[in-house]
Amino acid sequence: MRERTITFPELALIGGTRGMLGVGIGLLLAGQLSDRQRKRLALPLIAVGALSTIPLAIHLLRKPVLTSCERMPEPALA
């Protein structure tokens, strides 16, 4: 398995894009708002979430793969 390190800000960006997509899809599926309101709220969230995923994924995939000596050691069991 290939391992890469991810910083906390990168992890927050990943979570943010997933959250935007989830909220946008949830708004489209929910029946609490009118069709026009749902589309006006959901489509920009889905678009921003999807479009921001592309450069983030490229950035993370270009990070170097960790070698076995760079990996964190397993904790010792007592």
N, C-alpha and C positions, 0 to 999 in steps of 0.2 A: 504494500500500500504506500502511496506517495503521501508525504506529510509536508505541510507548509505551516509557517507560523502566521497567525493573524493577530493584529494589534486590537486593542479595545475599540478605538475609533472605527476600524474596519468592521468589526463585529457589530457595532451600533449602526453603521450604514446598511449592512446586510439586514439587520432586524427592521430598520426603518423602511427599506424597500419592500420587504415581505409584508410588513404591516400595512403600507399604503395599498398594495395589491389586494390584500385580504379585506380591508375596509371597503375598497371600491367594489369588489365582487359582492361582498355582503350587502352593500347598498342596492346594487342592481337586483339582487334576489329578494330583498325585503319588500314587504307590501305596505309599509307604514307611510310612504310618501307617494305623491303623484308620479306618474311616469316621467313627466318633464323634470320634476325636482330630482328624481333619482338619477336620471341621465346627466343633468347638469352638475351633480355632485360626484357621481361615481366615475364618469369617463375621464376627467382630468386626473383623479387619483390613480386609476389604472394606467393611464398613459405615463405619468411621471414615475410611478413605481416600475413599470416595465422598461422604460427608456433609461432610467438610472441604473438598472441592473446590468446593462450591457457593458458600459465602461468599468463598472466595479468588478464584474466577472473577468474581464480582460486583465485588469490590474492584478487580481488575485492569482490568475492562472500563470501570469508571467513571473511571479515570485519564485525564487529558487526553491528546489526541493531539498529538504533536510537530509543530510547524510546520517548514518547510524551514530557517529560520534557527536553530532550536534543535537541529537534528540535529548530530551530531559530523561534522567535516569528514573527507573521505576522505584517507588518507595519501598523501603525494606520492611518486611513484615516481622513483627516481634514474636 
